[in-house]
Amino acid sequence: MNDTVCPKCEHNQMKKGTIRVGNGAAVHMFPHDNPRSQSSPITSYFCLNCGYIFELYVEKPANLDS
């Protein structure tokens, strides 16, 4: 992500982050048709200058193919 420019402020330093809920657990994605199956943590990239979140993705997409 070093060559990515923020669409909001045009800053070029991004950082990877994990979204967590109040108790400190990471937010996970579950398959819509089988919410009790395996899940995957959701990871994001955000701008270090303005905080804009511009990318969200699941770390283990194979876990969602049920």
Secondary structure, 3 states (H helix, E strand, C coil): CCCCCCCCCCCCCEEEEECECCCCCECEECCCCCCCCCCEEEEEEEECCCCCEEEEEECCHHHHCC
